[in-house]
Amino acid sequence: MHGLIGGRWPSGGNGEPEHAPGGKPKGLSPAAYSTPNSQRPTSQLLPYSSRAQTRRRGHAVTDMMETARLEKTLAARVATEGLATELMARAESEGVSLVGPGGLLSGLTKRVLEAALEGEMTEHVGYEAYDPAGHHSGNSRNGTRTKTVITDIGPVELDVPRDRNSSFEPVIVPKRRRRLGGVDQMVLSLSAKGLTHGEISSHLEEIYGAKVSKETVTRITDQVIDTMTEWQNRPLDAVYPVVFIDAIVVKIREGKVANRPIYVAVGVTVDGERDILGLWAGEGGEGAKYWAHVLTEIRNRGTADVCIVVCDGLCGLGDAVGLVWPQAIVQTCVVHLLRNSFRYASRRDWPALARDLKPIYTAATEAAALERLADFAGVWEAKYPAIIKLWENAWAEFVPFLNFHPEVRTVIYTTNAIESINARIRKAVKARGHFPTETAAMKCVYLAVMSLDPTGRGRQRWTNRWKPALNAFTMEFPGRIIASTK
């Protein structure tokens, strides 16, 4: 029985015992041939065919582990310039697109995400894929499940690994998540530019082949409501040298379409930054009574003093400002005067009008400003008499502006920062036409405002020459300008 392996001779391919020359079974060393079964290694107690299968399984496991290792290294190659060049060359040679369904980036994204998911699973179960160490470990891999996620480059079908205990919680592609973060940001960006939810849905399907319903777009944009509320109630600075207040009219369909004002307040901080103080939806037309409510809320959020409040000359607004900040100076907005002047003129004349109006509001004294107005009337009165009448009627409210230091005046009539806000809001509102609810209108305006500053602070430098203006404000309003402690 010494020559029997497991109770029988090892057989050849025809089922007969396979012998080496000399009559001994092939595959056994002389020592093994003469050694009792109880003293032989376990590997020699298996039939020859079983040992061959074991070796083949070992090679297969090694190959699969090598494949897994290569997939993990793929993510490290994504950022290399060589891979980018390779992708572009392949796209040109094969005539395929980089993005969209079937694009090269979709395939690459699939490989990278799946490699990352495999890495998470390895960390979760404690062993590499196809490693025998996972046997009887208490939890092991349990194949994959198919899941389609929408990414920046279109839909990608993933094979997400599973475990037998169903305790695996992936981070890079969370459970029940069908959209990766970049898609939500894309939807918010498109909404900020004024696209309707239907237009956003159509755009994603046309460009990326991703089907995102209008209801899903609404849920994505609703995510900003909590952020908007937090931003609206944040504490404000104690002092603002200048605060601009204005209202944008939007159409809201609640029962019937009606014009509703969205009140906007923009402050210039003691650090020379633009700070959007808040947005408020009013009822009916713009009114001084509602402005009193807005200004009171700004004061309750920490703003104890404002040096100059710039407005459009709305009746009763000066009294509302005086009740909230008794020391504040109310100044008619030069921006509004210029904007109203352009309404009476052809667009092709706007550059020339702007050039001829500038000497009026940059004049050193009131007398010099009157002379510049007379010069302007001599050139334009025959063609646009309404513009001359507009400036004459607003002259009493405009005159205080001429008493300020030139650096202070520069801050007030520098229109780029405030006009960029108004232009962005009007563009978004005009693209939408009207809104189904007040909340929808506020979301659109808020997203438009925040798109000006991706940091979410709503701030931007007002002017590059702020220090001379800060000195002028400190001298004009002694004891009221508190230097920043940043």
Rosetta blueprint (number, residue, H / E / L):
1 M L
2 H L
3 G L
4 L L
5 I E
6 G L
7 G L
8 R E
9 W L
10 P L
11 S E
12 G L
13 G L
14 N L
15 G L
16 E L
17 P E
18 E L
19 H E
20 A L
21 P L
22 G L
23 G L
24 K L
25 P E
26 K L
27 G L
28 L L
29 S L
30 P H
31 A H
32 A H
33 Y H
34 S L
35 T L
36 P L
37 N H
38 S H
39 Q H
40 R L
41 P L
42 T H
43 S H
44 Q H
45 L H
46 L L
47 P L
48 Y H
49 S H
50 S H
51 R H
52 A H
53 Q H
54 T H
55 R H
56 R H
57 R H
58 G H
59 H H
60 A H
61 V H
62 T H
63 D H
64 M H
65 M H
66 E H
67 T H
68 A H
69 R H
70 L H
71 E H
72 K H
73 T H
74 L H
75 A H
76 A H
77 R H
78 V L
79 A L
80 T L
81 E H
82 G H
83 L H
84 A H
85 T H
86 E H
87 L H
88 M H
89 A H
90 R H
91 A H
92 E H
93 S H
94 E H
95 G L
96 V L
97 S L
98 L L
99 V L
100 G L
101 P L
102 G L
103 G L
104 L H
105 L H
106 S H
107 G H
108 L H
109 T H
110 K H
111 R H
112 V H
113 L H
114 E H
115 A H
116 A H
117 L H
118 E H
119 G H
120 E H
121 M H
122 T H
123 E H
124 H H
125 V H
126 G L
127 Y L
128 E L
129 A L
130 Y L
131 D L
132 P H
133 A H
134 G H
135 H L
136 H L
137 S L
138 G L
139 N L
140 S L
141 R E
142 N E
143 G E
144 T E
145 R E
146 T E
147 K E
148 T E
149 V E
150 I E
151 T E
152 D L
153 I L
154 G E
155 P E
156 V E
157 E E
158 L E
159 D E
160 V E
161 P E
162 R E
163 D E
164 R L
165 N L
166 S L
167 S L
168 F L
169 E L
170 P L
171 V L
172 I L
173 V L
174 P L
175 K L
176 R L
177 R L
178 R L
179 R E
180 L L
181 G H
182 G H
183 V H
184 D H
185 Q H
186 M H
187 V H
188 L H
189 S H
190 L H
191 S H
192 A H
193 K L
194 G L
195 L L
196 T L
197 H H
198 G H
199 E H
200 I H
201 S H
202 S H
203 H H
204 L H
205 E H
206 E H
207 I H
208 Y H
209 G L
210 A L
211 K L
212 V L
213 S L
214 K H
215 E H
216 T H
217 V H
218 T H
219 R H
220 I H
221 T H
222 D H
223 Q L
224 V H
225 I H
226 D H
227 T H
228 M H
229 T H
230 E H
231 W H
232 Q H
233 N L
234 R L
235 P L
236 L L
237 D L
238 A L
239 V E
240 Y E
241 P E
242 V E
243 V E
244 F E
245 I E
246 D E
247 A E
248 I E
249 V E
250 V E
251 K E
252 I E
253 R E
254 E L
255 G L
256 K L
257 V E
258 A E
259 N E
260 R E
261 P E
262 I E
263 Y E
264 V E
265 A E
266 V E
267 G E
268 V E
269 T L
270 V L
271 D L
272 G L
273 E E
274 R E
275 D E
276 I E
277 L E
278 G E
279 L E
280 W E
281 A E
282 G L
283 E L
284 G L
285 G L
286 E L
287 G L
288 A H
289 K H
290 Y H
291 W H
292 A H
293 H H
294 V H
295 L H
296 T H
297 E H
298 I H
299 R H
300 N H
301 R L
302 G L
303 T L
304 A L
305 D E
306 V E
307 C E
308 I E
309 V E
310 V E
311 C E
312 D L
313 G L
314 L L
315 C L
316 G L
317 L H
318 G H
319 D H
320 A H
321 V H
322 G H
323 L H
324 V H
325 W L
326 P L
327 Q L
328 A L
329 I E
330 V E
331 Q E
332 T E
333 C L
334 V H
335 V H
336 H H
337 L H
338 L H
339 R H
340 N H
341 S H
342 F H
343 R H
344 Y L
345 A L
346 S L
347 R H
348 R H
349 D H
350 W H
351 P H
352 A H
353 L H
354 A H
355 R H
356 D H
357 L H
358 K H
359 P H
360 I H
361 Y H
362 T L
363 A L
364 A L
365 T L
366 E H
367 A H
368 A H
369 A H
370 L H
371 E H
372 R H
373 L H
374 A H
375 D H
376 F H
377 A H
378 G H
379 V H
380 W H
381 E L
382 A L
383 K L
384 Y L
385 P H
386 A H
387 I H
388 I H
389 K H
390 L H
391 W H
392 E H
393 N H
394 A L
395 W H
396 A H
397 E H
398 F H
399 V H
400 P H
401 F H
402 L H
403 N H
404 F L
405 H L
406 P H
407 E H
408 V H
409 R H
410 T H
411 V H
412 I H
413 Y H
414 T L
415 T L
416 N H
417 A H
418 I H
419 E H
420 S H
421 I H
422 N H
423 A H
424 R H
425 I H
426 R H
427 K H
428 A H
429 V H
430 K H
431 A H
432 R H
433 G L
434 H L
435 F E
436 P L
437 T L
438 E H
439 T H
440 A H
441 A H
442 M H
443 K H
444 C H
445 V H
446 Y H
447 L H
448 A H
449 V H
450 M H
451 S L
452 L L
453 D L
454 P L
455 T L
456 G L
457 R L
458 G L
459 R E
460 Q E
461 R E
462 W L
463 T L
464 N L
465 R L
466 W H
467 K H
468 P H
469 A H
470 L H
471 N H
472 A H
473 F H
474 T H
475 M H
476 E H
477 F L
478 P L
479 G L
480 R L
481 I L
482 I L
483 A L
484 S L
485 T L
486 K L
